Amino acid sequence: MPGYDVLAMDGLSIIGTVGFFVPAAILIAVVAGAVVRDRRLSAREAAEEATREGLAREALPDGDAPTPPRAD
């Protein structure tokens, strides 16, 4: 069969290849998951803080609120 190359691998090289790439893929998936989780938590905390600040601003008593300018 001219023109065809066949790659012959023994069982040890397959085990070595799988033994390297599978843990590497798992590690990449874990790190990516941790980054996504961290960003979601940070966004949730920022939203909660903005909500707290907004509610605190709305809860100011009338005496502490700035007076609006006169419309003369």
C-alpha positions in Angstrom: 0.0 0.0 0.0 2.1 2.9 -1.1 1.1 6.3 0.1 -0.3 5.3 3.5 1.6 5.8 6.8 0.5 3.8 9.8 1.4 5.0 13.3 2.2 2.1 15.5 2.1 2.7 19.3 2.6 0.3 22.0 0.4 0.3 25.2 3.0 2.0 27.3 3.1 5.1 25.1 -0.7 5.3 25.0 -0.8 5.1 28.8 1.9 7.7 29.0 0.1 10.1 26.7 -3.2 9.7 28.5 -1.4 10.0 31.8 -0.1 13.4 30.8 -3.0 15.0 28.9 -5.9 13.9 31.0 -4.6 15.4 34.3 -3.5 18.5 32.4 -7.1 18.9 31.0 -8.6 18.3 34.4 -6.3 21.0 35.9 -7.2 23.5 33.2 -10.9 22.8 33.8 -10.5 23.3 37.6 -8.7 26.5 37.2 -11.2 27.9 34.6 -14.0 26.9 36.9 -12.4 28.7 39.9 -11.9 31.9 37.8 -15.5 31.9 36.7 -16.7 31.3 40.3 -14.5 34.1 41.6 -15.8 36.5 39.0 -19.4 35.6 39.8 -18.8 36.1 43.5 -17.1 39.4 43.0 -19.9 40.7 40.7 -22.5 39.6 43.3 -20.6 41.3 46.1 -20.3 44.5 44.1 -24.0 44.5 43.3 -24.9 44.0 47.0 -22.6 46.8 47.9 -24.2 49.1 45.3 -27.6 48.2 46.6 -26.7 48.9 50.2 -25.2 52.3 49.2 -28.3 53.2 47.2 -30.6 52.2 50.0 -28.5 54.2 52.5 -28.7 57.2 50.2 -32.5 57.0 49.9 -32.8 56.6 53.7 -31.2 60.0 54.5 -33.5 62.1 56.7 -34.8 65.3 55.1 -32.6 67.5 57.3 -29.4 65.9 56.0 -30.4 66.0 52.3 -28.9 68.8 50.3 -31.2 71.7 49.5 -32.1 72.1 45.9 -31.1 75.3 44.2 -33.7 78.1 44.0 -35.6 78.3 40.7 -35.8 82.1 40.5 
